[in-house]
């Protein structure tokens, strides 16, 4: 029997080898990481028939795998994307907020892709991802192209650069990151031509679409005496009756640029003053035409600068409808991207990982619209789709995955080992994450907050609250993650352990949190324009 054993083993070894080789698939030549800013999981319709909202995303998911329990570890754009590229939680690489300039001492996903023979390129659509904030590391091409005064780009504008980048890199192997920021506030899809205009006498100082929310810094020359600035807003025809609720001029400030010059500013009676966070002042009106009265008390002309953020105010119902319309717009543009990849002849050799960087509240929790401040399901539950060459299996999967899964998954697809610093796992391998730690931070958030998910249970801790500073949710049975079970019985049997964990971890993080650096004026303008400050 001993002599015959090797002959028996040989066929088994060969069969095992053939099986192993059959499971391996060729590495994709082209890797697309598509990040969808402000896209909550329930905004994507995965139906394959009768789908009028997101048919393009649905078709891609149907050809691959979608993860129905994907969560962002932080609802803030820059640290969320950093978590994808480094597979590390924000409190480790100490990027807590947008606007932080931070050099991360680890190789990024893009750098590792370059080492493995992939040309790298990126197209971004929000200024908080601009190259100075650290995510450009490892990219051969990093396309921004923002218009003056505007800090976001539409999906069509992103596609314009993305198509050119794809054509440039299609002949070799490439890793391309494309970032879409529709459906972000102000919840208007592109299209309306109505204008907002700032005039001084007969001179037009600024004119742009009224749906934009620019941060303006307008140079002025004020003659001695009184000058009048006119602020004229045309209402988008897409708004129904009662959906327009006003106009705001945030952080309104007049500054003399001549030493010793004396200037004053008053405003028309319709403009009502209110203070906001950090002592900044906003003027609001229900009128579409307002004015500012500027007085130069000197005897000669002087240079000055008028600055403010302009924004239309609309009803909550209009915001929800606008969010839905922007999702449809985003999906249509995403479909055009896939069509261009097909025309370039590289679709069958490509893989696509699509993930939302965070969700968006639409009034479900504390009547709040936006993100950043809270860690509930609507702010952190996001789409996660993996489709294309090298993807095994089709359909929906229930495993808990996060931003930390992105880099390990894409590296595994090209046969590269993840870097030793990376904490996440390949979703096609051992990507299951039974527990997740979520976090968000001031000064952008109202206060620091921390959360533990042991699916389907979630505990959220708000150290800055005097009441309801601990919340407990069942993510399976609660669509928005807003029904607090803290006062009732513990159906999970894990609440006490989860509470102790989040309290212990939050204390450690708070004790080691790096002191926030002051933000420069350009960065402050960016954050204000996007509603972050």
Helices and strands as residue ranges (DSSP letters): H 2-23, E 30-36, G 41-43, H 55-62, E 65-71, H 77-86, H 90-93, H 109-115, E 119-123, G 127-129, G 131-133, E 141-143, H 155-169, E 174-180, E 195-200, E 203-209, E 215-222, E 225-233, E 244-256, E 263-267, E 272-275, G 277-279, E 281-285, E 289-296, E 302-314, H 316-343, G 347-349, E 350-356, E 361-362, E 369-370, H 377-380, E 381-382, E 384-388, E 395-402, H 405-413, E 435-440, E 449-454, E 457-461, E 470-474, H 495-512, H 521-529
